[in-house]
Amino acid sequence: HQMAYEEVHKAAKEALVFLRQSSFIEWNTARNCFRPTGLGVASAASAIAPREAAETCEELGSARRHVVLDSPLHVIYLAIPHRGALNLGPTVHQQIYTRLSREDLSVAELIGVTEAVVMTMYRTGPPDPKRSSEASLRAYERARRFFT
């Protein structure tokens, strides 16, 4: 039972660190406990997973500073839920990318869907979650959402 306790303790500690770093919770010194932030309450109420909510907030923060309104693509991308992305396949992704207008290309680059990402997807297909970096997995998921 000692091993199970250590695993649970480690997982709980990692979860608290993530929630605090992602601004879902903050320390309440008056009560000597954690309390949810507005983002934490909103995320729980929306039933969006914390990692997905953190990514969405990051994207919205970037969009506020750099939103591209010359094309509706940026707003459409932001409206697509993370788990709503379709898997169209690397060939279709590459074909769509080569036909994007200049304005749509600027949206793609702002989001992080670059020619290098698209060509990597085309050559290697979906990344292996067990062997790929977190950054590669996120880039692939952003591209899937973009091409949806």
C-alpha positions as CSV (number, residue, x, y, z in Angstrom):
1,H,0.0,0.0,0.0
2,Q,3.0,2.3,0.5
3,M,3.7,2.2,-3.3
4,A,0.1,3.2,-4.1
5,Y,0.2,6.1,-1.6
6,E,3.4,7.4,-3.2
7,E,2.0,7.2,-6.7
8,V,-1.2,9.0,-5.7
9,H,0.8,11.6,-3.7
10,K,3.1,12.2,-6.7
11,A,0.1,12.5,-9.2
12,A,-1.8,14.9,-6.8
13,K,1.3,17.1,-6.4
14,E,1.9,17.2,-10.2
15,A,-1.8,18.1,-10.7
16,L,-1.6,20.9,-8.1
17,V,1.5,22.3,-9.7
18,F,-0.1,22.3,-13.2
19,L,-3.3,23.9,-11.9
20,R,-1.4,26.6,-10.1
21,Q,1.0,27.3,-13.0
22,S,-2.0,27.4,-15.4
23,S,-3.8,29.9,-13.1
24,F,-6.7,27.5,-12.3
25,I,-6.1,27.8,-8.6
26,E,-4.4,30.1,-6.2
27,W,-3.3,30.0,-2.6
28,N,-5.6,31.6,-0.1
29,T,-3.3,32.8,2.7
30,A,-6.2,33.7,5.0
31,R,-7.7,30.2,4.9
32,N,-4.4,28.4,4.3
33,C,-5.8,26.5,1.3
34,F,-6.1,26.6,-2.5
35,R,-9.1,28.2,-4.1
36,P,-10.2,28.3,-7.7
37,T,-9.6,31.3,-9.9
38,G,-12.2,32.6,-12.3
39,L,-10.5,30.5,-15.0
40,G,-10.7,27.4,-12.8
41,V,-14.4,27.9,-12.1
42,A,-15.1,28.6,-15.8
43,S,-13.2,25.5,-16.9
44,A,-15.0,23.3,-14.4
45,A,-18.4,24.7,-15.4
46,S,-17.6,24.2,-19.1
47,A,-16.5,20.6,-18.7
48,I,-13.4,21.3,-20.7
49,A,-10.3,19.4,-19.5
50,P,-7.8,21.6,-17.7
51,R,-5.0,21.1,-20.4
52,E,-7.5,22.0,-23.2
53,A,-8.8,25.0,-21.3
54,A,-5.2,26.2,-20.7
55,E,-4.4,25.8,-24.4
56,T,-7.6,27.6,-25.3
57,C,-6.7,30.5,-23.0
58,E,-3.2,30.7,-24.4
59,E,-4.6,30.8,-28.0
60,L,-7.2,33.5,-27.1
61,G,-4.5,35.6,-25.4
62,S,-2.4,35.4,-28.5
63,A,-5.4,36.1,-30.7
64,R,-6.2,39.2,-28.7
65,R,-2.8,40.6,-29.5
66,H,-2.5,39.3,-33.1
67,V,-6.0,38.5,-34.5
68,V,-6.2,38.5,-38.3
69,L,-9.5,39.9,-39.5
70,D,-8.7,40.0,-43.2
71,S,-9.9,36.4,-43.3
72,P,-12.6,34.6,-41.3
73,L,-10.3,31.7,-40.9
74,H,-8.7,32.9,-37.6
75,V,-12.1,33.2,-35.8
76,I,-13.3,29.9,-37.2
77,Y,-10.1,28.2,-36.0
78,L,-10.7,29.6,-32.5
79,A,-14.3,28.4,-32.5
80,I,-13.4,24.8,-33.2
81,P,-13.2,22.7,-30.0
82,H,-9.9,20.8,-29.5
83,R,-11.7,17.5,-29.5
84,G,-13.8,18.5,-32.6
85,A,-10.8,18.3,-35.0
86,L,-11.2,15.9,-37.9
87,N,-8.4,13.7,-39.2
88,L,-8.4,14.5,-42.9
89,G,-5.0,12.9,-43.5
90,P,-1.6,14.4,-44.4
91,T,-2.2,14.5,-48.1
92,V,-5.3,16.6,-47.7
93,H,-3.6,18.9,-45.2
94,Q,-0.7,19.4,-47.7
95,Q,-3.1,20.1,-50.6
96,I,-5.1,22.6,-48.5
97,Y,-2.0,24.4,-47.3
98,T,-0.6,24.9,-50.8
99,R,-3.9,26.6,-51.8
100,L,-4.2,29.0,-48.9
101,S,-4.4,32.7,-49.7
102,R,-1.8,35.2,-48.4
103,E,-4.2,36.2,-45.5
104,D,-4.9,32.6,-44.6
105,L,-1.2,31.8,-44.6
106,S,-0.6,34.6,-42.1
107,V,-3.3,33.0,-39.9
108,A,-1.7,29.6,-40.3
109,E,1.7,30.9,-39.3
110,L,0.3,32.8,-36.4
111,I,-1.2,29.6,-35.0
112,G,2.0,27.7,-35.6
113,V,0.9,25.8,-38.7
114,T,4.0,26.4,-40.9
115,E,5.1,24.7,-44.1
116,A,7.6,22.7,-42.0
117,V,4.9,21.3,-39.8
118,V,2.7,20.5,-42.8
119,M,5.6,18.8,-44.6
120,T,6.5,16.8,-41.5
121,M,2.9,15.7,-41.2
122,Y,2.9,14.7,-44.9
123,R,6.2,12.7,-44.6
124,T,5.7,11.0,-41.2
125,G,1.9,11.0,-40.6
126,P,0.5,11.4,-37.0
127,P,3.2,11.5,-34.3
128,D,3.5,8.6,-31.9
129,P,2.3,9.8,-28.5
130,K,4.8,7.5,-26.7
131,R,7.8,8.7,-28.7
132,S,7.0,12.3,-29.6
133,S,7.7,15.4,-27.7
134,E,4.8,17.4,-26.1
135,A,5.6,20.2,-28.6
136,S,5.3,17.9,-31.6
137,L,2.0,16.5,-30.4
138,R,0.6,20.1,-29.8
139,A,1.8,21.2,-33.2
140,Y,0.1,18.2,-34.8
141,E,-3.2,18.9,-32.9
142,R,-3.1,22.6,-33.8
143,A,-2.7,21.7,-37.5
144,R,-5.5,19.2,-37.3
145,R,-7.8,21.8,-35.8
146,F,-6.7,24.3,-38.4
147,F,-7.4,22.0,-41.4
148,T,-10.8,21.1,-39.9
